[in-house]
Amino acid sequence: MSEAAFTIPLDRTDARTEPRWVRGLLIGLCGLFLTVFIVLPLTIVFAEALARGGQAYLAALTEPEALSAIKLTLTVAAISVGLNLVFGLIAAWAVAKFEFPGKTLLITLIDLPFSVSPVISGLVFVLLFGGQGFLGPWLQDNDIQLLFALPGIALATTFVTFPFVSRALIPLMQEQGTAEEEAALSLGASGLQTFFRVTLPNIKWGLLYGVLLCNARAMGEFGAVSVVSGHIRGETNTMPLLVEILYNEYQFVAAFAVASLLALLALITLVAKTILEGQLDEGRQAREH
Amino acid sequence: MSIELKNIVKRFGAFSALNNVDLTIADGELLALLGPSGSGKTTLLRIIAGLDWPDSGSVSFDGENALARGAGERQVGFVFQHYALFRHMTVFENVAFGLRVQPRAIRKDEASIRARVKELLDLVQLDWLADRYPSQLSGGQRQRIALARALATEPRILLLDEPFGALDAKVRKELRRWLRSLHEEIHVTSVFVTHDQEEALEVANRVVVMDKGRIEQIGKPGEVYDSPATAFVHGFIGESIVLPVDIQDGVIRLGGTPLNIAAECGAAGPSKLFVRRHDMQISPPGWGGLEGTVRRVRSFGPIQRADIALSDGQGETIIEIDAPRDRELRSGEVVGLQPRRYRIFADRT
């Protein structure tokens, strides 16, 4: 038989059997879905916000109510991200580096805020600290205002965003093990030196990743905050709450202007997340070599 | 510095990792802890280093209680099995780490630290890698950097966990020789853990053979190879032919056939006969002892390796022997087998 007797079928490049049109259809459907459900709404947010021109947009954002909402949102995010950074790190450390009874229970508890509806999370705090609540009377006697004020909003947000940091760190820390820490200790480093010179640099990208997601959620949280905030205009309205109020009052430009800030935050988060994932992958590859 | 371990017991849950281990290591020694996985050798090393604590027993360095001190205060250099180099630091910073974390009172100034790191990188012959990261090094290079890092603070004891375990055969041989000469140069008391008998016999001054959390034998490399103290040591170090035998009135029988060799030390009852592969001598059939049929012969270098099926009366046992090539063996041939050197241990199972 001559060598030219066999030819390579032109339409075969690998083991897959889907015809080209099936692949095209699937990719097309996916693209269409994303356009309708994600790209289009996002564009509309910005289009509506700028519908009456840049002046109106800026004016809407510099309203005292809007400024107060932005300030409150940033404060709440700073508090809850700060708290969750510390708690998340501690929880991840405990889970990844120690063996103890009840560890599985702890991991489940860390995930709890993800599986509970945010509204319920908010309600829990009302039941705890509200006037008829468990600790309410004591708080009133001591003149402490938790609900319908900054502390309540920060608490609810912290609760809802708790899992982000620890979830980002636990697999990373488990994978890294304890050998480098042991090496540092045996070289004479103290516990703190080991943490700051060895542990922290190794988890910094994972930590940033967790903080980023935690921050995005903290700023965007609606349900839990809505229950505990009391909707006092210019005082306890965060940005998402303000968007709803403005929208219900038919102030579309103002509503979409504030919404556009949140959307912008989402876009920045997305870009930063992609960069961080790249860094994490690099670290993982470096470990495998 | 000398190390003395007494009655070390360590358990992990129901698993007993170390059972009453006693060991004295002399100043300047290069000692190998040899054993299969799960024998407790790494646990023992980590206890010396202060990375694990024993449940009971004592550890002393030059007569001082070491258990009262943490890992960082024992002046011990530890080389980890997978090196545990700090991946986010350059080679230079890895080696400098131990010097940089010293308490301010005794910490050297930057220039002295740089000089010391340079000196260590020269010692391990890798000064040209100072600015690389661990992920950019080969296995052998990482190993040597890990060693340089451990030596930076001038430890009084150097401990190495499976130092050559993760390297390929050629690099391994090179590093072995290199570690030996390094030890001759700096003469720090060194202990390394290995499961590779050749490595232990070739590198160490003294070998500690461990199994199931106990020390089976301590001796010079020649001693543990030539006169194994227990059946385990004989089986673990060097290739051995093991035959189940029965001893009655000084006569050794294999499946009823008397073997025509002397039973040493007057043991009686079911026992195990250990013979090195090259100690089984080919004799004419009918010499009055072991006999067998040659099944398969492979010749390479100065020896021929033959599978021989023993006629031991109870089915077929196949043994592998190494014979010199002065007389070529043919498969199918019946030969007599005479153990030149052998050892007998009572069958404990």
Interface residues (C-beta under 8 A of the other chain):
Chain A: A179 E180 E182 A183 A184 L185 S186 L187 G188 A189 S190 Q193 R197 V198 P201 N202 G283 Q285 A286 R287 H289
Chain B: A49 G50 L51 G70 A71 G72 E73 V76 G77 F78 F80 H82 A84 L85 F86 R87 H88 F97 G98 V101 Q102 Y133 P134 S135 R149 A150 A152 T153
